């Protein structure tokens, strides 16, 4: 036999898995180390029956063991050819994380199967009887598992082949007629079939959900791409528009500059022309003055009288005797006009920018968060409100950092301002409200809490909060809500602290009575076309004081 034809496994002991040492061949034809098979049969002596570890053939009486000299010679040849290392490398030994063969002695090999009948795990060599012996072929072989002993009933030391549905646990047959008597028991196989059906159903649901979520991911990816395309195009278009505006302003600036320089040249030319004629007249006058001076020094009286009448008469000046120079405001009016244009453009840009900003923040595709339900969730959107003194009616006084407004019996002294309410005792906030906002108001007396557009009228009966289509108001004392002069009764009473929640994008406005809990008083669903301002109206009453105070919730 050539070296490369020798198979080391052929000359290995199936008990110790090493090359045979003092090999012996038993009556069935299988060979073992003398020591290994002797130890095996010593353990079986008390049973009186001795068997082959591989084919399970039994022998009575115990066979006499004799060394197989031919096998011993072949093993020695293997050792000499150096194939013992190859033989050892060909075995796959079990590591800490592996399931070890229960039959191996010494260093154990990896198990390749576990038997649910024998409750033993086998390596490739020790599994062979389960593949060859007819009675063992029927055993249930599974992937190697470390938990085979968990299949044994700790009470009866029997394999647990039953399942108690009442107690939801695996049991053995003796348990079913003992402590589980009368319970709903089935075979483990039947329960497995039922659970397998449920498992497949759950897997189906999970797989369907995975498919749905993958579709959602695709949709979201498409939305991301659409948002990015839209944003890129809008940025590009906006830059073009702003560039056109800048160029237009630069063109107008150049035209104004050119017009000023042209007018400067014209006016300077006119002035210099007059200046030149005046200088000529001055020269002529100086010449005549010199002639007269010379004549005045003539000593001969007759000569003086003779020459005096011959002097030319003084010509009349073509210009007035005095030049009226206006105050130095030659082009300053142009500067004032340009400044006025700048202020108008700033106003337009400020109002337009608010609308542009609103349009940007209202881009809300799919992923808006759910509306808050608890006070803790509302507080995530809390904002600090301060009141605008320029809008305050003269019957009202601001205090505490412009967060509190109080009714005053005497009119207050305020400067004139176009934003001031003249006919209604109300005031608006400084802050413009967009997106999601939440604030709370403590109140006493006759108070109405509202939101309104900035362009609400400041004069007349229609400027009152809720009396127009530009404001929404809740009357705290009267327990009613009003918009566009339409009044709606609400379920009261209103506590001394009122919560207001605004979702501008969703067009949602809600009023809550805040105490230990939050009670919804009224909710509005509409479309807001402009940023909103918080507002308060306070009426005169018999109360010692009527006030409203914006507080930062905590």
C-alpha positions as CSV (number, residue, x, y, z in Angstrom):
1,X,0.0,0.0,0.0
2,X,1.4,3.4,-1.0
3,X,1.8,6.2,1.5
4,X,-0.8,8.4,-0.1
5,X,-3.4,5.5,-0.1
6,X,-3.3,5.0,3.6
7,X,-6.4,6.4,5.4
8,X,-5.6,7.2,9.0
9,X,-9.2,6.9,10.1
10,X,-9.2,3.2,9.0
11,X,-6.6,2.6,11.7
12,X,-8.1,4.8,14.4
13,X,-9.9,3.5,17.5
14,X,-13.5,4.7,17.5
15,X,-13.4,5.0,21.3
16,X,-10.3,7.1,21.9
17,X,-10.1,8.4,18.2
18,X,-6.3,8.0,18.2
19,X,-4.3,5.5,16.2
20,X,-4.7,2.0,17.4
21,X,-2.5,1.0,20.3
22,X,-2.1,-2.8,20.7
23,X,-5.0,-3.3,18.3
24,X,-7.4,-6.2,18.8
25,X,-10.2,-7.4,16.5
26,X,-13.4,-8.6,18.2
27,X,-15.8,-11.2,16.7
28,X,-17.9,-8.7,14.7
29,X,-14.8,-7.5,12.9
30,X,-14.3,-4.1,14.4
31,X,-11.0,-3.2,15.9
32,X,-10.1,-1.2,19.0
33,X,-7.2,-0.4,21.3
34,X,-6.7,-3.3,23.7
35,X,-7.0,-0.9,26.7
36,X,-10.1,1.0,25.3
37,X,-12.2,-2.1,24.6
38,X,-11.1,-3.8,27.8
39,X,-12.2,-0.7,29.8
40,X,-15.5,-0.7,27.9
41,X,-16.2,-4.4,28.7
42,X,-15.1,-4.1,32.3
43,X,-18.0,-1.6,32.8
44,X,-20.4,-4.1,31.1
45,X,-19.3,-7.1,33.2
46,X,-22.1,-6.5,35.8
47,X,-24.7,-6.8,33.0
48,X,-23.2,-10.1,31.7
49,X,-23.6,-8.9,28.1
50,X,-20.7,-7.4,26.2
51,X,-21.3,-5.3,23.0
52,X,-19.5,-3.6,20.1
53,X,-19.5,0.2,20.6
54,X,-20.0,0.6,16.9
55,X,-22.5,-2.0,15.7
56,X,-24.0,-2.9,19.1
57,X,-23.6,-6.7,18.4
58,X,-23.6,-8.5,21.7
59,X,-21.3,-11.4,22.8
60,X,-21.8,-14.0,25.5
61,X,-19.5,-15.0,27.1
62,X,-16.9,-12.2,27.0
63,X,-14.6,-12.8,24.1
64,X,-10.9,-13.3,24.7
65,X,-8.8,-10.4,23.4
66,X,-5.7,-11.1,21.3
67,X,-3.4,-8.6,19.6
68,X,-3.9,-8.3,15.8
69,X,-0.3,-8.4,14.7
70,X,-1.1,-7.3,11.1
71,X,-2.9,-4.2,12.3
72,X,-0.1,-3.5,14.7
73,X,2.4,-3.6,11.8
74,X,0.3,-1.3,9.7
75,X,-0.1,1.2,12.6
76,X,3.6,1.2,13.1
77,X,4.0,1.8,9.4
78,X,1.7,4.8,9.6
79,X,3.7,6.2,12.6
80,X,6.9,5.8,10.6
81,X,5.5,7.6,7.5
82,X,4.6,10.6,9.7
83,X,0.9,10.5,8.9
84,X,-0.1,10.5,12.5
85,X,-0.1,14.3,12.6
86,X,-2.3,14.3,9.5
87,X,-4.7,11.9,11.2
88,X,-4.9,14.1,14.3
89,X,-5.4,17.2,12.2
90,X,-8.2,15.5,10.3
91,X,-10.2,15.2,13.6
92,X,-12.2,18.3,14.6
93,X,-12.1,18.6,18.3
94,X,-14.8,20.4,20.3
95,X,-14.1,23.9,21.6
96,X,-15.8,25.7,24.5
97,X,-18.6,26.9,22.3
98,X,-19.2,23.6,20.6
99,X,-21.4,20.6,21.5
100,X,-19.0,17.7,22.3
101,X,-19.6,14.1,21.6
102,X,-20.9,12.3,24.7
103,X,-19.2,9.0,23.7
104,X,-15.7,10.2,23.1
105,X,-13.2,9.6,25.9
106,X,-10.2,11.8,26.4
107,X,-10.2,14.8,24.1
108,X,-13.7,15.0,22.7
109,X,-14.7,15.6,19.0
110,X,-17.4,18.0,17.9
111,X,-20.8,16.4,17.8
112,X,-22.5,16.5,14.4
113,X,-26.0,15.2,15.6
114,X,-28.0,14.9,18.7
115,X,-30.5,12.1,19.2
116,X,-33.8,13.0,20.9
117,X,-34.4,9.4,21.8
118,X,-31.1,8.6,23.3
119,X,-30.6,12.1,24.5
120,X,-27.0,11.9,23.5
121,X,-24.8,13.9,21.1
122,X,-22.6,12.0,18.6
123,X,-19.5,12.8,16.6
124,X,-19.1,11.4,13.0
125,X,-17.6,8.1,14.3
126,X,-20.0,7.4,17.1
127,X,-23.0,8.3,15.1
128,X,-22.5,5.4,12.7
129,X,-24.7,2.9,14.6
130,X,-27.6,5.3,14.1
131,X,-27.0,5.1,10.4
132,X,-26.4,1.4,10.2
133,X,-28.5,-0.4,12.9
134,X,-32.2,-0.8,11.7
135,X,-33.7,-0.1,15.2
136,X,-31.6,3.0,15.7
137,X,-32.4,4.5,12.2
138,X,-35.8,5.4,13.5
139,X,-34.4,7.7,16.2
140,X,-34.9,11.4,15.8
141,X,-31.6,13.1,14.9
142,X,-31.3,16.9,15.1
143,X,-28.6,19.5,14.9
144,X,-26.2,19.3,17.9
145,X,-27.7,20.9,21.1
146,X,-26.3,21.4,24.6
147,X,-29.7,21.3,26.3
148,X,-30.7,17.7,25.8
149,X,-31.1,17.1,29.5
150,X,-33.8,19.6,29.6
151,X,-36.0,17.1,27.8
152,X,-35.8,14.8,30.9
153,X,-38.6,15.1,33.5
154,X,-36.8,16.0,36.8
155,X,-39.6,14.3,38.7
156,X,-39.9,11.0,36.9
157,X,-36.6,10.8,35.0
158,X,-38.6,10.2,31.8
159,X,-38.4,11.9,28.4
160,X,-40.9,14.7,28.2
161,X,-43.1,13.9,25.2
162,X,-46.2,15.7,26.4
163,X,-47.2,19.3,26.8
164,X,-49.7,20.7,29.4
165,X,-51.6,23.6,27.8
166,X,-53.1,24.5,31.2
167,X,-49.7,25.1,32.8
168,X,-47.9,25.9,29.5
169,X,-45.0,23.5,30.2
170,X,-43.5,20.3,28.8
171,X,-44.2,17.1,30.9
172,X,-43.7,13.4,30.6
173,X,-46.4,10.8,30.3
174,X,-46.4,10.0,34.1
175,X,-46.9,13.7,34.8
176,X,-50.1,13.7,32.6
177,X,-51.7,11.1,34.9
178,X,-50.2,12.5,38.1
179,X,-50.1,16.2,39.1
180,X,-51.4,17.3,35.6
181,X,-54.3,14.9,35.6
182,X,-57.4,16.6,34.2
183,X,-55.4,19.3,32.5
184,X,-55.5,20.0,28.8
185,X,-52.6,17.9,27.7
186,X,-51.5,17.0,24.2
187,X,-48.4,15.4,22.7
188,X,-45.4,17.6,22.3
189,X,-45.5,16.9,18.6
190,X,-49.1,18.2,18.4
191,X,-48.3,21.3,20.4
192,X,-45.3,21.8,18.2
193,X,-47.5,21.6,15.1
194,X,-49.9,24.2,16.6
195,X,-47.1,26.5,17.6
196,X,-45.4,25.9,14.3
197,X,-48.6,27.1,12.6
198,X,-48.7,30.2,14.8
199,X,-45.0,30.7,14.2
200,X,-45.5,30.6,10.4
201,X,-48.4,33.0,10.8
202,X,-46.3,35.4,12.8
203,X,-43.4,35.1,10.4
204,X,-45.9,35.9,7.6
205,X,-47.0,39.0,9.5
206,X,-43.4,40.0,10.1
207,X,-42.4,39.4,6.5
208,X,-45.4,41.4,5.4
209,X,-44.5,44.2,7.7
210,X,-40.9,44.0,6.5
211,X,-42.2,44.3,2.9
212,X,-44.4,47.2,3.9
213,X,-41.6,49.0,5.7
214,X,-39.3,48.4,2.8
215,X,-41.9,50.0,0.5
216,X,-42.1,52.9,3.1
217,X,-38.3,53.2,3.0
218,X,-38.5,53.4,-0.8
219,X,-41.2,56.1,-0.7
220,X,-39.2,58.0,1.9
221,X,-36.1,57.8,-0.2
222,X,-38.1,59.1,-3.2
223,X,-39.4,61.9,-1.0
224,X,-35.9,62.7,0.1
225,X,-34.8,63.0,-3.5
226,X,-37.9,65.0,-4.4
227,X,-37.3,67.4,-1.4
228,X,-33.6,67.8,-2.5
229,X,-34.5,68.4,-6.1
230,X,-37.2,71.0,-5.1
231,X,-34.8,72.6,-2.6
232,X,-32.0,72.8,-5.1
233,X,-34.2,74.3,-7.8
234,X,-35.7,76.8,-5.4
235,X,-32.3,77.9,-4.2
236,X,-31.2,78.3,-7.8
237,X,-34.4,80.2,-8.8
238,X,-34.2,82.3,-5.6
239,X,-30.6,83.2,-6.3
240,X,-31.5,84.2,-9.9
241,X,-34.4,86.4,-8.6
242,X,-32.2,88.0,-5.9
243,X,-29.5,88.6,-8.5
244,X,-32.0,90.3,-10.8
245,X,-33.1,92.4,-7.9
246,X,-29.5,93.3,-7.0
247,X,-28.8,94.1,-10.7
248,X,-32.0,96.2,-10.8
249,X,-30.9,98.2,-7.7
250,X,-27.4,98.6,-9.2
251,X,-28.9,99.8,-12.5
252,X,-31.1,102.3,-10.6
253,X,-28.1,103.4,-8.5
254,X,-26.0,103.9,-11.7
255,X,-28.9,105.9,-13.3
256,X,-29.2,108.1,-10.3
257,X,-25.5,108.6,-10.2
258,X,-25.4,109.4,-13.9
259,X,-28.3,111.8,-13.6
260,X,-26.8,113.6,-10.6
261,X,-23.4,114.0,-12.4
262,X,-25.2,115.3,-15.5
263,X,-27.2,117.8,-13.5
264,X,-24.0,118.7,-11.7
265,X,-22.3,119.4,-15.0
266,X,-25.2,121.5,-16.3
267,X,-25.5,123.6,-13.1
268,X,-21.7,124.1,-12.8
269,X,-21.6,125.2,-16.4
270,X,-24.4,127.7,-15.9
271,X,-22.6,129.1,-12.8
272,X,-19.3,129.3,-14.5
273,X,-20.8,131.1,-17.5
274,X,-22.3,133.7,-15.2
275,X,-19.0,133.8,-13.3
276,X,-17.1,134.5,-16.6
277,X,-19.4,137.3,-17.7
278,X,-19.1,138.9,-14.3
279,X,-15.3,138.7,-14.4
280,X,-15.4,140.4,-17.8
281,X,-17.5,143.1,-16.4
282,X,-15.2,143.5,-13.5
283,X,-12.2,144.0,-15.9
284,X,-14.1,146.6,-17.9
285,X,-15.1,148.4,-14.7
286,X,-11.5,148.4,-13.5
287,X,-10.2,149.8,-16.8
288,X,-12.8,152.7,-16.7
289,X,-11.9,153.3,-13.0
290,X,-8.2,153.7,-14.0
291,X,-9.2,156.2,-16.7
292,X,-11.2,158.2,-14.3
293,X,-8.4,158.1,-11.8
294,X,-6.0,159.5,-14.3
295,X,-8.4,162.2,-15.2
296,X,-8.8,163.1,-11.6
297,X,-5.1,163.8,-11.4
298,X,-5.1,166.4,-14.3
299,X,-4.0,169.8,-13.0
300,X,-5.1,171.8,-15.9
301,X,-8.7,172.7,-15.2
302,X,-9.5,173.5,-18.8
303,X,-8.0,170.1,-19.9
304,X,-10.0,168.3,-17.2
305,X,-13.3,169.9,-18.3
306,X,-12.5,169.2,-22.0
307,X,-11.9,165.5,-21.5
308,X,-14.5,164.7,-18.9
309,X,-17.6,164.8,-21.1
310,X,-15.8,162.6,-23.7
311,X,-15.6,159.6,-21.3
312,X,-17.9,156.8,-22.3
313,X,-21.0,156.3,-20.1
314,X,-21.0,153.3,-17.7
315,X,-22.9,150.5,-19.5
316,X,-25.7,148.9,-17.5
317,X,-24.9,145.4,-16.0
318,X,-26.6,142.4,-17.6
319,X,-26.8,140.8,-14.1
320,X,-28.5,141.9,-10.9
321,X,-26.4,143.7,-8.5
322,X,-26.4,140.7,-6.1
323,X,-26.4,136.9,-6.6
324,X,-28.9,135.1,-4.3
325,X,-27.4,131.7,-3.3
326,X,-29.8,129.2,-1.8
327,X,-29.0,127.3,1.3
328,X,-26.6,124.4,0.7
329,X,-29.2,121.8,-0.2
330,X,-28.3,121.3,-3.8
331,X,-28.7,117.4,-4.0
332,X,-29.7,116.6,-0.4
333,X,-33.3,116.2,-1.4
334,X,-32.2,113.4,-3.7
335,X,-30.5,111.7,-0.7
336,X,-33.7,112.0,1.3
337,X,-35.7,110.5,-1.6
338,X,-33.3,107.6,-1.9
339,X,-33.5,107.1,1.9
340,X,-37.2,107.0,1.7
341,X,-37.0,104.4,-1.0
342,X,-34.7,102.4,1.2
343,X,-37.2,102.5,4.1
344,X,-40.0,101.4,1.8
345,X,-37.9,98.6,0.4
346,X,-37.0,97.5,4.0
347,X,-40.7,97.4,4.9
348,X,-41.5,95.4,1.8
349,X,-38.6,93.0,2.4
350,X,-39.4,92.6,6.1
351,X,-43.1,91.7,5.3
352,X,-42.1,89.6,2.3
353,X,-39.4,87.8,4.3
354,X,-41.9,86.8,7.0
355,X,-44.1,85.3,4.3
356,X,-41.1,83.6,2.6
357,X,-40.0,82.2,6.0
358,X,-43.5,81.0,6.6
359,X,-43.6,79.2,3.3
360,X,-40.3,77.5,4.1
361,X,-41.3,76.3,7.5
362,X,-44.6,75.0,6.2
363,X,-42.8,72.5,4.1
364,X,-44.0,69.5,6.1
365,X,-44.0,66.3,4.0
366,X,-44.9,63.1,5.9
367,X,-43.1,63.0,9.1
368,X,-44.8,65.4,11.4
369,X,-44.9,64.3,15.0
370,X,-48.3,63.4,16.5
371,X,-50.2,66.1,18.3
372,X,-49.4,66.4,22.1
373,X,-51.8,64.9,24.5
374,X,-50.3,65.3,28.0
375,X,-49.1,68.6,29.6
376,X,-45.5,67.2,29.5
377,X,-45.9,66.8,25.7
378,X,-47.3,70.3,25.4
379,X,-44.4,71.8,27.4
380,X,-42.0,70.6,24.7
381,X,-43.4,73.4,22.5
382,X,-43.6,76.1,25.3
383,X,-42.5,79.6,24.2
384,X,-42.0,82.9,26.1
385,X,-44.4,85.7,25.2
386,X,-43.7,89.4,25.7
387,X,-46.1,92.2,24.9
388,X,-45.4,95.0,22.5
389,X,-45.7,98.5,24.1
390,X,-46.4,100.0,20.7
391,X,-49.7,98.1,20.4
392,X,-50.9,98.8,24.0
393,X,-54.1,100.7,24.4
394,X,-53.9,103.7,26.8
395,X,-56.2,102.1,29.4
396,X,-53.6,99.3,29.8
397,X,-50.3,99.2,31.7
398,X,-47.5,96.8,31.1
399,X,-45.2,95.4,33.8
400,X,-42.9,92.5,34.8
401,X,-40.8,92.7,31.7
402,X,-43.9,93.4,29.4
403,X,-45.3,90.0,30.4
404,X,-48.2,91.3,32.5
405,X,-50.9,93.7,31.4
406,X,-53.3,95.4,33.8
407,X,-56.5,97.6,33.3
408,X,-56.0,101.1,34.6
409,X,-58.8,103.5,35.6
410,X,-56.7,106.4,34.4
411,X,-55.4,106.6,30.8
412,X,-51.7,106.1,30.5
413,X,-49.4,108.4,28.6
414,X,-48.1,106.7,25.5
415,X,-46.5,108.2,22.4
416,X,-48.5,108.1,19.2
417,X,-47.8,105.0,17.1
418,X,-49.7,103.5,14.1
419,X,-49.7,100.0,15.7
420,X,-51.4,101.2,18.9
421,X,-55.1,100.1,19.5
422,X,-57.1,103.3,19.9
423,X,-60.6,102.0,20.4
424,X,-60.2,98.7,22.2
425,X,-58.3,97.9,25.4
426,X,-56.1,95.2,24.0
427,X,-52.5,94.5,23.2
428,X,-50.4,92.2,20.9
429,X,-47.2,90.3,21.5
430,X,-43.8,91.1,20.0
431,X,-43.2,87.5,18.9
432,X,-44.6,86.2,15.6
433,X,-45.9,82.6,16.1
434,X,-45.4,79.9,13.5
435,X,-44.9,76.1,13.7
436,X,-45.9,74.6,17.0
437,X,-46.2,76.9,20.1
438,X,-47.6,76.5,23.6
439,X,-48.1,79.2,26.2
440,X,-50.0,79.8,29.4
441,X,-51.8,82.9,30.7
442,X,-52.8,83.6,34.3
443,X,-55.8,85.9,34.4
444,X,-58.3,87.7,36.7
445,X,-61.3,89.9,36.1
446,X,-62.7,90.3,32.5
447,X,-60.1,88.9,30.1
448,X,-60.1,87.6,26.6
449,X,-57.1,85.6,25.3
450,X,-56.6,85.5,21.5
451,X,-54.3,85.2,18.5
452,X,-54.4,87.6,15.6
453,X,-52.7,88.5,12.3
454,X,-50.3,91.5,12.5
455,X,-52.5,93.5,9.9
456,X,-55.6,93.5,12.2
457,X,-57.2,96.9,12.2
458,X,-56.2,99.2,15.1
459,X,-59.3,101.4,15.1
460,X,-63.1,101.0,15.1
461,X,-65.4,98.3,16.4
462,X,-64.0,95.8,13.9
463,X,-60.6,95.9,15.5
464,X,-61.8,93.9,18.6
465,X,-60.3,90.4,18.9
466,X,-62.7,87.9,17.4
467,X,-64.8,90.5,15.7
468,X,-63.1,90.0,12.3
469,X,-61.6,87.3,10.2
470,X,-58.1,88.2,11.3
471,X,-58.4,87.1,15.0
472,X,-59.6,84.2,17.2
473,X,-60.5,84.9,20.9
474,X,-61.6,83.0,23.9
475,X,-63.6,85.0,26.5
476,X,-62.4,83.6,29.8
477,X,-65.1,85.1,32.0
478,X,-68.0,84.5,29.6
479,X,-66.9,81.0,28.6
480,X,-67.3,81.6,24.9
481,X,-65.2,81.6,21.7
482,X,-65.5,84.2,18.9
483,X,-64.1,84.4,15.4
484,X,-65.4,86.7,12.6
485,X,-68.0,87.9,15.0
486,X,-69.5,84.4,15.4
487,X,-69.9,83.4,19.0
488,X,-69.7,79.8,20.2
489,X,-70.4,78.6,23.8
490,X,-67.7,76.5,25.4
491,X,-67.8,74.0,28.2
492,X,-66.5,75.8,31.3
493,X,-65.5,76.8,33.8
494,X,-62.2,78.3,32.8
495,X,-59.5,78.0,35.5
496,X,-57.3,80.9,36.5
497,X,-54.6,79.5,34.2
498,X,-55.4,79.1,30.5
499,X,-53.2,77.1,28.1
500,X,-53.0,77.9,24.4
501,X,-51.6,75.5,21.8
502,X,-51.0,76.5,18.2
503,X,-49.9,74.3,15.3
504,X,-49.7,76.9,12.6
505,X,-48.8,74.4,9.8
506,X,-51.7,72.1,10.6
507,X,-54.1,75.0,11.2
508,X,-54.8,73.9,14.7
509,X,-55.6,76.2,17.6
510,X,-56.6,74.8,21.0
511,X,-57.5,76.4,24.4
512,X,-57.1,74.4,27.6
513,X,-58.1,75.0,31.2
514,X,-55.0,74.2,33.2
515,X,-55.1,73.0,36.8
516,X,-53.9,69.6,38.0
517,X,-55.0,68.3,34.6
518,X,-55.6,69.9,31.2
519,X,-59.2,70.2,30.1
520,X,-59.9,71.0,26.4
521,X,-62.2,74.1,26.2
522,X,-62.3,74.7,22.5
523,X,-60.4,73.6,19.3
524,X,-60.3,75.3,16.0
525,X,-59.3,73.7,12.7
526,X,-58.6,76.2,9.9
527,X,-55.9,77.4,7.5
528,X,-53.6,80.2,8.8
529,X,-52.3,82.3,5.9
530,X,-50.0,84.6,8.0
531,X,-47.8,84.4,11.1
532,X,-49.9,85.0,14.3
533,X,-49.4,87.2,17.3
534,X,-50.7,86.4,20.8
535,X,-53.1,89.0,22.1
536,X,-55.1,90.0,25.2
537,X,-58.2,92.1,25.7
538,X,-59.0,93.4,29.2
539,X,-62.3,95.0,30.1
540,X,-63.3,97.3,33.0
541,X,-65.1,95.5,35.8
542,X,-66.1,95.7,39.5
543,X,-63.1,93.6,40.3
544,X,-60.4,95.4,42.3
545,X,-58.1,94.6,39.4
546,X,-58.2,92.9,36.0
547,X,-55.0,91.6,34.5
548,X,-53.5,88.9,32.4
549,X,-49.9,87.6,32.7
550,X,-48.0,85.4,30.3
551,X,-46.0,82.8,32.2
552,X,-43.4,80.4,30.9
553,X,-44.8,77.0,31.7
554,X,-42.6,74.6,33.7
